[in-house]
Amino acid sequence: MHDESPDLLNDLSRRDFLRISSLTAVGASIPALQAESAKPHATCMIGVPYTAAEPKIGIIGTGGRGTSLLENLLAADIKILALCDVVKEKAEHAQSLVVKAGQPSPELYTNGDHAFESLVARDDLNLVISATPWNWHVEMAVAAMKHGKHTMVEVPAAGTIEDCWKLVDTSEQTRRHCTMLENCCYGYNETLILRMIHAGLFGDLLYGEGAYIHDLRDELFSNKGEGLWRRTAHTLRNGNLYPTHGLGPVANYMGIQRGDRFDYIVSVSTPQRGLDAYRKEKIPPSDPRWAEHYINGDMNTSIIKTANGLTITLKHDTVNPHPYDRINAIAGTKGAFADYPPRIYFDGQPGGEAWGTIDAFKEHQHPLWKQEGEIAQKLGGHGGMDYIMLYRLMQCMRQGLVPDMDVYDAAMWSAPGPLSRASIANGSAPAKFPDFTRGKWKDRTASQIATQT
């Protein structure tokens, strides 16, 4: 699952990428950034509900991912007032989908990389969604919040610890929510297991595992879409480039920032081999991509320790042949679950020491899947989780509820990216997580997704 639209940037230069998300901005600055938690700050955004309102949305980025989000929003009868993309044809196609759905034609913003600044300045929007290349997420989210809009951004929300803090500080100062669109938290299996955990079936939790293992070699070397920018990260960074899909659900299982929090991370990477091997096999010697030097290790493996002593193994590999796998495992004193394929084991269950099926636990199906699962599966979108996520997030706005995922989740789930790089750069030494909530993680006990009725 690769969740970014390629089309806000046609030509992402190394200079631009370095400007926003360089490795030096991570390794050298992390110790100093830990002190951020001691700074004076505005009132915390934990537990702050939306003011009930019909969502009126502007979307930045209308490539593959942005268009998919748009189609799911239209299916949920959400008003789309403005669209932005540097590729005019992409924006016009998205515009036609809105009109086809029976809504007035949304205004387009297609005049260069910073056209989004005019979109966020509109006074008729209350939510801006960004589905763009990674290095634009923070700049766009901050601009939206400073213009009085709530914002939702694709994953990861930020690429440096400094930018994680920037999202948190801006959200607190503007009193606007910033949600990262981590769709995997809304998958059928993820929500089912989450409710079983909160029902006590797994006992006291001990450890979990998450991953993003996805063969993206064809996509990375494509001359369109994500191939225009995503491969660049492999020339600049050595760590976990894309941590949130595997981590978000496990964080929800463990109540991270809801009674527990990530404490530190230790990270290792294998040598880099996959992109070189693919290039040698597929790319002509005259191609300018032969000048690229890839430094990101093929398989990154990190271990996270939480404040309450739990552990999480987190993996990333997008450049080798392997079936798609997010692992999605959790274990406690009474049993264990692992995904791909989904299987479960509880102490004393029939069949001896063998995995069982999760089919016997359908009574724990999440209410969202009971109510909206049929339309979600018809729409597709990663098995329906995209629609479930957007339906629920729009429900939070419409009904004036506290969002399921807040800016502190966006920052904490993104932080293993830069912290894994810092750990590797320091001989796999532990790298401490900042406390983005400044101690408030102790004040709540469960994910909104788990307790929703």
C-alpha positions, 0 to 999 in steps of 0.5 A, a space after each residue: 500500500 503506497 499512499 502518496 499522490 505523485 502529482 503535486 511535484 513533477 520534478 522533485 530536485 535533490 535541493 528541494 528534498 534536502 531543504 525539507 527533510 535532510 538527514 543532517 536535520 535529523 541526526 544533529 538536532 535530535 538531542 536539542 529538540 528533546 528540550 522542546 517539551 519544556 517550552 511554554 505552550 498553548 492548551 493541549 489539543 487532546 480531547 478537544 472536539 470539533 465544532 459540529 459542522 458539515 465538512 467543506 473541503 479543499 484537496 491538495 494533490 489530485 493524483 492517484 491517492 488524492 483521486 482515490 480519497 476524493 472518490 471515497 469522500 464523494 461516496 460519503 456525500 462530502 462537499 468538495 469546494 476546491 482542488 489543487 495540483 501542479 498537473 492541470 489535467 489531474 485537477 480537471 479530471 478530479 473536478 469532473 468527478 465532483 460534477 459527475 457526483 452532482 456537486 457544483 464544479 470546484 475551483 481549481 488551483 494549478 498555477 505552480 508549486 505554491 498554488 495551494 497557498 491560495 486554496 488554504 486562504 479561502 474563507 469557505 473551507 473548514 478542512 484541507 486534505 493534502 495527498 502530496 509527496 512527503 516533503 510538502 506535508 508539513 508546509 501545507 498542513 501548517 498553512 492550512 491551520 494558520 488560515 483557520 482550517 482543520 487539516 488531514 495529511 497523508 502518511 507520514 505526516 513529517 520527516 524530521 523531529 523538528 517538523 513533528 514539533 511544528 505540527 504539534 505547536 501549530 495545532 495548539 496555537 491555532 486550535 485546529 486539528 491535524 490528523 494523519 490519514 492512517 487508513 490501516 487503523 480502520 481495517 477490518 482485522 485491525 478494528 476487530 482485534 482492537 475491540 477484542 483487546 479492550 474486551 480483555 481477551 488477550 490479557 496484559 499486552 506484552 509485545 507487538 509487530 508491524 511492518 511495511 514490506 511491499 515490493 515497489 521496485 516497478 513503481 520506484 523506477 517508473 517515469 510517472 507517479 511516485 517514480 518522479 520523487 519517492 526513489 529520491 529518499 533512498 539516496 538521502 536516508 538510511 532508516 525506516 522511510 515509511 513507518 506508520 502503516 504497520 505502527 499505527 494499529 499496534 500503537 492503538 492496540 497498546 494505548 500509545 499516548 493513552 496511558 503509555 507512550 513510545 520511550 526509545 527506539 533502536 534501529 539496524 539496516 541491512 546493506 543496500 542491494 535491491 535498487 542496484 540489482 533492479 537498475 542493473 537488470 531493467 535500466 539502460 546504462 545511458 539512463 541518468 538514473 545510473 548516477 544515483 547512489 542509494 544508501 537506504 538499507 533494504 530491510 530496516 528493523 527497529 525495536 521500540 520500547 514503551 514507557 510501560 515496558 512493552 516492545 514493538 518490532 517495526 520493519 520496512 522493505 520496499 525494494 526486494 521480492 516479497 509478498 505484501 506484509 504489514 505483519 500486524 501482530 499483538 500478543 499478551 498473557 492470554 493469547 496472540 494474533 498475527 496477520 497475513 494471513 490472519 490467525 489467532 491463538 488463545 491459551 487452551 483453545 481446541 487443536 493444541 498448539 496450532 493457530 486458529 481462525 479469527 472467524 469465530 470472533 465475528 461478534 467483535 466486529 467493529 460497528 463501523 464495519 457492521 454499518 458501512 462495510 458493504 459500501 466500503 468493500 464495493 468502493 475498494 480502497 485497500 479493502 474498504 479501509 479508506 472509506 471507513 476511515 474517511 466516513 468516520 473522520 467526517 462523522 467526527 466533524 459533522 457531529 462535533 466529536 473528538 477526532 480518533 487520531 490527533 496531531 500527537 498521533 501524527 507526530 509520534 507515529 511519524 517519529 520512527 522515521 527520523 529516529 531510526 536514522 539517528 539510531 543507525 547513524 550513532 551505531 544503533 544506539 537508542 534514540 529517545 522519543 520526545 513526549 509530544 503531549 508534554 505529559 498529557 498521555 497519561 490523561 486518557 485511556 483508550 483509542 476513540 476507535 476502540 470505544 466507538 459505539 
